[in-house]
Amino acid sequence: MTGVLNIVVIVLLAATVVVLALGLFSMLKGGAFNARYGNRLMRLRVAVQGLAVVLMAVAVLLLAYKHFGAD
């Protein structure tokens, strides 16, 4: 289970980098695209990054549960 979770976290982290790069490029370029999508891209980045952090916490909890066991 944690193997799949690790892959999902890595994909989400890569998606965060891509969305961040798009948002930064949009801000640097300016214009109509930035006016329309700049804020949406940054909010999407926060959402994807938050999901990645939550899934990393779940992975840590699963590893701790697996290591210490349920008595």
C-alpha positions as CSV (number, residue, x, y, z in Angstrom):
1,M,0.0,0.0,0.0
2,T,2.7,2.5,0.9
3,G,4.5,1.8,-2.4
4,V,1.5,3.0,-4.4
5,L,1.2,5.9,-1.9
6,N,4.8,6.9,-2.5
7,I,4.3,6.9,-6.2
8,V,1.2,9.1,-5.9
9,V,3.1,11.5,-3.6
10,I,5.9,11.8,-6.1
11,V,3.4,12.5,-8.9
12,L,1.7,15.2,-6.8
13,L,5.1,16.8,-6.0
14,A,6.0,16.8,-9.7
15,A,2.5,18.3,-10.5
16,T,3.2,21.0,-7.9
17,V,6.4,21.9,-9.6
18,V,4.8,22.1,-13.0
19,V,1.9,24.2,-11.8
20,L,4.3,26.5,-9.9
21,A,6.4,26.9,-13.0
22,L,3.4,27.7,-15.1
23,G,2.2,30.3,-12.6
24,L,5.6,31.9,-12.3
25,F,5.9,32.0,-16.1
26,S,2.5,33.5,-16.4
27,M,3.3,36.3,-13.8
28,L,6.6,37.1,-15.6
29,K,5.0,37.3,-19.0
30,G,1.9,39.3,-17.8
31,G,-0.8,40.1,-20.2
32,A,-4.3,38.6,-20.6
33,F,-3.2,35.1,-19.8
34,N,-1.9,36.1,-16.4
35,A,-5.0,38.2,-15.7
36,R,-7.2,35.3,-16.5
37,Y,-5.2,32.3,-15.1
38,G,-2.4,33.6,-12.8
39,N,-4.4,33.5,-9.6
40,R,-6.1,30.2,-10.5
41,L,-2.7,28.5,-11.2
42,M,-1.4,29.6,-7.8
43,R,-4.6,28.4,-6.0
44,L,-4.2,25.1,-7.9
45,R,-0.6,24.9,-6.8
46,V,-1.7,25.3,-3.1
47,A,-4.3,22.6,-3.5
48,V,-2.0,20.1,-5.1
49,Q,0.8,20.9,-2.6
50,G,-1.7,20.5,0.3
51,L,-2.9,17.1,-1.0
52,A,0.8,16.0,-1.3
53,V,1.5,17.0,2.2
54,V,-1.6,15.2,3.5
55,L,-0.7,12.0,1.7
56,M,2.9,12.2,3.0
57,A,1.5,12.4,6.5
58,V,-0.7,9.4,5.8
59,A,2.3,7.5,4.5
60,V,4.2,8.3,7.7
61,L,1.3,7.2,9.8
62,L,1.0,3.9,7.8
63,L,4.7,3.3,8.2
64,A,4.6,4.0,12.0
65,Y,1.6,1.7,12.3
66,K,3.4,-1.0,10.3
67,H,6.6,-0.6,12.4
68,F,5.0,-0.5,15.8
69,G,2.0,-2.7,15.1
70,A,-1.4,-2.6,16.7
71,D,-1.4,-4.2,20.2
